[in-house]
Amino acid sequence: MSKRKDLQRMYNFVGNYAAHFALYGSEREREAMVYLEQAEDIARSRSWNQYDIAEFKRQALRRAESEIKRRLPRIRVDVREKNQYLKKAENYIDGFIAKNMA
């Protein structure tokens, strides 16, 4: 698979997982763990330059924001609180980058 496709798969997996983590903590972690493991495997199989890492972060945050906005009404949280959940997701994404892509 191409590096670009791998990057796309990773940011979708990590963005979804980060949104889950931000919204639910670890209570529903098992549901998303398979995707996270796949993202880690992809990340470790390649070397990443600064452009790749910046693009990954931008797209993973975009994916996380989309998921958070979609799920907030379901868990009965005001959409105006989106930023606090997005910050948690960003912290998770930064941790993933430091652990698997740096």
Backbone as a ProteinNet text record, in pm:
[ID]
protein_1_A
[PRIMARY]
MSKRKDLQRMYNFVGNYAAHFALYGSEREREAMVYLEQAEDIARSRSWNQYDIAEFKRQALRRAESEIKRRLPRIRVDVREKNQYLKKAENYIDGFIAKNMA
[TERTIARY]
84.2	0	89.1	41.8	121.8	128.9	229.8	248	128.6	76	-39.3	-162	-186.5	-300.6	-280.6	-157.8	-129.9	-157.7	-117	-140	-290.8	-366.8	-511.6	-575.6	-537.6	-592.7	-558.7	-434	-392	-469.8	-483.1	-551	-699.1	-759.5	-898.4	-908.8	-822.6	-824.1	-796.7	-692.3	-651.7	-751	-802.4	-902.7	-1027.8	-1073.6	-1190.1	-1160.6	-1044.3	-1009.7	-996.7	-933.1	-915.8	-1050.8	-1145.3	-1279.7	-1346.4	-1336.9	-1391.4	-1329.7	-1198.7	-1126.6	-1169.8	-1180.4	-1218.1	-1359.7	-1450	-1590.6	-1622.9	-1564	-1604.9	-1498	-1377.7	-1269	-1237.4	-1210.5	-1172.7	-1290.3	-1410.2	-1522.7	-1561.5	-1536.8	-1569.4	-1443.8	-1331.9	-1203.8	-1190.2	-1238.1	-1223.3	-1280.1	-1387.6	-1454	-1360.6	-1275.8	-1189.9	-1045.4	-1011	-872.8	-815.6	-896.4	-849.1	-797.8	-870.7	-829.3	-700.8	-690.1	-569.3	-447.1	-461.5	-350.8	-309.2	-407.5	-375.3	-298.2	-339.3	-269.8	-126.6	-108	27.4	115.2	60.6	137.1	179.6	88	120.3	227.5	210.1	304.1	445.5	457.1	590.2	651.9	573.4	624.5	690.6	680.2	733.5	811.8	886	947.9	867.5	854.6	768.2	848.2	830.4	895.3	801.6	849.3	770.3	640.6	644.9	523.8	420	462.9	371.6	307.9	390	341.3	242	272.7	181.6	49.4	55.9	-65.1	-146.4	-77.4	-144.8	-220.1	-152.8	-216.2	-336.8	-319	-428.3	-550.8	-528.7	-640.2	-700.1	-616.9	-667.5	-753.9	-711.1	-791.8	-923.7	-917.4	-1039.1	-1136.9	-1084.7	-1168.7	-1225.9	-1142.4	-1188.2	-1297	-1278.1	-1377.7	-1511.3	-1506	-1627.7	-1701.3	-1627.4	-1687.8	-1743.7	-1670.4	-1715.7	-1845.5	-1849.7	-1970.5	-2089.2	-2064	-2171.3	-2224.2	-2136.4	-2175.6	-2224.4	-2189.7	-2229.3	-2380	-2464.4	-2608.2	-2654.4	-2591.6	-2628.4	-2600.8	-2493.8	-2460.2	-2511.5	-2596.5	-2664.6	-2567.1	-2472.2	-2376.7	-2394.3	-2392.6	-2408.5	-2293.2	-2326.6	-2226.5	-2125.3	-2163.1	-2069.5	-1952.8	-1963.6	-1855	-1758.8	-1779.3	-1698.5	-1548.9	-1509.1	-1366.5	-1294.2	-1359.7	-1292.6	-1266.4	-1357.9	-1337.9	-1234.9	-1236.4	-1138.9	-997.4	-980.9	-848.7	-799.1	-888.3	-850.1	-808.2	-882.2	-848.7	-712.9	-687.1	-558.6	-443.1	-462.5	-358.8	-331.7	-436.1	-417.3	-340.6	-378.8	-312.3	-164.9	-134.7	5	83.6	21.3	85.7	111.2	14.7	31.5	150.3	158.3	268.8	403.2	411.5	537.6	578.9	484.8	514.8	542.8	473	477.1	532.6	547.2	588.3	714.4	756.2	870.4	1002.3
-117.3	0	124.1	230.2	351.9	422.1	505.8	580.5	672.7	732.4	822	746.3	628.4	546.6	503.6	466.9	430.6	547.9	667.1	786.7	811.3	795.2	813.2	713	588.2	486.8	521.1	562.1	594.8	711.6	820.5	935.6	908.7	825.9	788.1	703.4	603.1	517.1	597.9	678.5	752.2	863.7	930.7	1034.5	977.9	863	797.6	755.9	696.1	650.4	768.9	876.5	994.2	1053	1054.8	1104.1	1013.5	883	787.8	811	822	841	970.4	1079	1208.2	1205.7	1139.7	1139.5	1037.8	920.5	810.5	765.8	818.6	769.7	626.9	544.1	406.7	310.2	358.7	266.8	192.9	253.2	187	165.2	160.7	152.5	25.5	-85.2	-213.4	-208.3	-135	-122.9	-66.8	26.7	93.8	44.7	-43.9	-87.4	-155.8	-229.5	-297.5	-195.7	-85.5	17.4	85.2	109.4	172	82.1	-45.6	-139	-140	-132.7	-127.8	-0.5	111.3	238.3	232	172.9	159.7	74.1	-35.2	-122.2	-46.8	29.3	107.3	211.1	281.3	387.6	333.7	218.5	159.7	98.9	77.5	12.4	110.1	237.4	339.9	444.4	524.4	642.4	763	862	976	1105.1	1191.3	1322.4	1423.3	1543.8	1645.5	1680.2	1678.5	1704	1595	1469.7	1357.4	1370.5	1404.9	1416	1531.7	1645	1760.5	1727.6	1661.5	1622.4	1520.4	1425.9	1327.1	1396.8	1487.8	1556	1638.3	1711.8	1795.5	1710.3	1602	1517.6	1435.9	1388.1	1313.5	1404.4	1530.1	1626.4	1655.8	1668.1	1692.6	1576.3	1455.2	1336.3	1330	1357.7	1355.9	1460.6	1579.9	1685.8	1644.9	1584.5	1538.4	1435.5	1341.3	1238.1	1296.6	1388.3	1450.4	1527.7	1608.5	1684.9	1593	1481.1	1387.4	1317.2	1288.9	1210.1	1292.3	1419.3	1499.9	1498.3	1518.7	1514.2	1377.2	1270.8	1136.9	1116.6	1178.3	1160.3	1278	1358	1470.1	1572	1611.9	1715.1	1831	1950.5	2070	2080.8	2108.6	2119.3	2229.5	2328	2435.2	2383.8	2263.9	2203.9	2123.1	2130.5	2055	2078.6	2202.8	2235	2160.8	2138.3	2065.4	1920.4	1860.7	1723.9	1719.9	1822.5	1829.8	1844.5	1917.6	1932.7	1797.9	1720	1585.8	1498.8	1508.5	1431.4	1474.6	1605	1655.9	1605.3	1604.2	1552	1405.2	1329	1187.6	1173.6	1250.3	1244.6	1282.1	1385.3	1423.7	1309.2	1240.4	1126.4	1014.3	988.6	884.5	918.8	1043.9	1087.8	1067.1	1112.7	1101.1	954.7	869.5	728.2	649.2	681.7	595.7	656.2	788.3	849.6	934.4	970.4	1060.5	988
0	0	0	-63.8	-72.1	63.7	77.1	201.3	226.7	121.5	134.2	184.9	130.5	175.4	320.2	355.5	494.7	587.8	546.8	627.4	644.8	537.9	544.5	640.5	629.4	720	864.4	887.5	1023.9	1080.6	1006	1065.7	1087.5	1005.6	1032.7	1159.1	1171.1	1289.6	1416.8	1414.4	1534.1	1564.8	1463.8	1487	1552.4	1504	1564.8	1707.8	1727.8	1862	1958.1	1912.1	1997.5	2036.8	1943.9	1975.4	2078.7	2059.5	2157.3	2294.3	2296.4	2422.5	2490.8	2413.7	2470.6	2526.6	2456.9	2498.1	2606.7	2596.6	2683.5	2781.8	2770.1	2854.5	2814.7	2910.7	2878	2883.7	2913.7	2931.1	2803.3	2687.6	2561.7	2477.2	2542.8	2474.2	2391.1	2442.7	2373.6	2232.2	2215.6	2086.3	1977.9	2015.6	1918.7	1920.4	2011.1	2028.5	1903.5	1832.1	1711.1	1609.9	1593.3	1499	1542.9	1670.9	1722.6	1699	1722.8	1699.5	1553.3	1463.7	1320.9	1287.5	1344.4	1320.7	1373.1	1490.5	1546.1	1456.6	1405.1	1314.8	1189.2	1132	1012.4	1045.3	1157.2	1194.3	1210.2	1268.6	1293.2	1167.9	1065.1	944.6	847.5	874.7	784.2	861.8	787.8	849	801.3	888.4	860.9	868.4	770.7	775.7	842.8	860.3	930.4	857	723.8	645.8	672.6	670.6	697.1	835	933.4	1071	1083.5	1021.9	1026.8	957.8	845.1	772.8	853.4	912.9	998	1110.7	1179.8	1292.9	1246.7	1139.3	1088.3	1054.1	983.8	940.4	1055.8	1147.4	1263	1350	1369	1445	1373.9	1244.2	1166.1	1182.6	1175.3	1192.5	1334.2	1433.4	1572.6	1594.1	1539.8	1555.7	1493.8	1377.9	1312	1397.4	1451.3	1536.8	1665.1	1725	1849.8	1825.8	1720.5	1689.8	1664.2	1599.6	1567.3	1692	1786.7	1904.1	2023.7	2031.2	2148.2	2175.1	2075.1	2104.3	2158	2111.4	2158.2	2305.8	2354	2496.2	2579.2	2515.1	2581.3	2642.1	2559.9	2599.1	2501.6	2553.6	2471.4	2372.1	2248.9	2142.2	2172.7	2254	2289.8	2372.7	2427	2504.9	2417.1	2287.4	2192.1	2210.9	2237.1	2244.4	2356	2469.4	2576.8	2534.8	2460.4	2413.2	2300.7	2218.2	2109.6	2164.4	2272.3	2335.4	2387.6	2449.1	2495	2376.9	2268	2148.3	2093.4	2091.2	2041.8	2128.1	2258.2	2347.2	2318	2292.9	2259.8	2128.1	2027.4	1896.1	1910	1987.3	2010.5	2075.1	2168.6	2232.9	2135.3	2047.5	1945.7	1854.7	1814.1	1726.8	1797.7	1921.4	1995.7	2012	2034.6	2059.5	1931.7	1824	1706.4	1578.8	1572.5	1446.9	1456.5	1574.7	1589.9	1576.7
[MASK]
++++++++++++++++++++++++++++++++++++++++++++++++++++++++++++++++++++++++++++++++++++++++++++++++++++++

